[in-house]
Amino acid sequence: MREPQNITDVVALGIDYIGFIFYQQSPRYVGNFQKELMRIKTLNESKTQYVGVFVNHSLEFMIEKVKEYDLDLVQLHGHETAEFCSELRERSSEAQISVKFIKVFSMGEGFDFSQLIDYKPLVDYFLFDTKGKNLGGNGLTFDWRILENYDNEIPFFLSGGLDIHHHEEIKALKHLNIHALDINSKFEINAGLKDVEKISRFLALL
């Protein structure tokens, strides 16, 4: 998100997280409105947390943005290795930054969940998105039956083209360790501008 009033309106719904994309090639790139964002956070009396979305960025860049925007979580949406995640966690600790980590994996037919093993001690959450031509924001769902092969050891964000009509299917997934639902393109008026009324209706259905 990047529009101050839109952020304020969405936060007022009592949602858990809002995301800010620091990947310049994304149509939802946050740009530079740090002062406005900090003002919103100061006025925010809810428990909504700020998530920074990064794609193959350097350790230095991410730590700088976590400090600058007072981020609560770092979402790694690129090809970050387990070794990179380990170094990021260590560097964050050295910088006395209290932040949680989300590692994204793109789901497709035959996805091998064993590749998650090395990441488990290093991240707080996984995010399962749809494998597509873009690193994210493809607006497509994946076959959720794939998740039956996941051991549910680490809680995860369910992502990938979630829409309001999915509410019943999502309820049927309660046996999985779903921490949160990542809604994006299907709840937008324009890239980065959320449809507050539609989000409100979705929350009511859940």
C-alpha positions, -999 to +999 in steps of 0.1 A: +000+000+000+011+036-005-019+060-004-021+075+032-059+078+033-064+043+019-040+029+045-058+047+073-092+034+060-079-002+058-063-001+092-096+010+106-111-023+096-088-040+122-068-060+098-036-077+111-010-066+085-004-042+057+024-046+032+048-021+015+066-033-016+102-020-019+108-038-053+110-009-078+098-030-107+065-037-091+035-016-100+028-014-063+063+000-055+059+021-023+080+050-035+092+074-008+065+086+016+082+077+049+070+107+067+034+101+058+037+065+067+052+072+101+024+097+108-002+070+101+016+046+124+017+072+152-020+077+149-028+040+146-043+027+178-049-008+164-025-038+164-019-036+126+017-045+118+038-032+089+053-057+064+082-048+041+083-068+009+118-073-006+130-091-037+166-101-038+177-069-020+209-066-001+211-071+036+221-034+041+191-022+021+166-042+041+180-033+074+180+004+064+143+002+054+133-017+085+147+011+106+135+039+084+099+026+082+097+009+116+087-024+099+075-053+120+081-080+095+103-086+065+089-106+036+115-122+014+099-127-020+129-134-042+154-163-044+170-158-010+189-188+003+187-202+038+223-189+043+211-154+034+182-157+058+206-168+085+228-138+079+199-114+078+186-127+111+220-124+127+226-089+113+192-077+125+200-090+160+233-072+160+215-040+150+191-046+178+161-048+154+131-067+166+116-080+134+100-113+122+107-130+088+085-144+061+099-165+033+078-169+002+076-200-020+058-203-053+035-233-054+031-254-085+024-290-094+049-314-078+062-287-054+089-303-032+083-293+005+117-307+015+132-275+003+116-257+032+136-277+058+167-255+059+145-224+063+125-236+093+149-225+120+154-191+104+119-177+096+088-171+116+063-178+087+062-191+052+040-176+025+027-198-002+019-180-035+010-191-070+039-199-093+036-176-123+055-154-148+060-127-122+076-131-087+042-121-072+009-104-080-001-128-107-037-128-094-040-166-098-048-192-072-029-225-070-043-259-063-047-258-025-047-296-024-009-293-027-009-280+009-021-314+022+016-325+017+028-297+040+038-308+076+023-276+091+053-271+114+057-234+105+025-213+102+020-198+068+003-170+049-020-182+021-016-161-010-023-161-047-054-145-062-076-148-032-110-133-039-142-127-019-159-158-033-132-181-018-145-176+017-162-211+020-131-229+005-109-211+029-131-222+059-126-258+047-088-253+052-090-248+089-071-280+096-040-264+080-017-241+100-028-209+082-016-178+101-031-152+077-046-146+043-027-124+019-052-105-001-041-082-029-050-078-066-086-090-063-093-064-036-078-034-055-094-005-074-060+002-089-025-012-082-017-003-046-052+012-039-074-012-019-112-015-021-121-009+015-157-019+012-149-052-005-123-060+022-149-053+049-174-077+032-147-104+030-139-101+067-176-104+076-179-136+055-149-152+072 
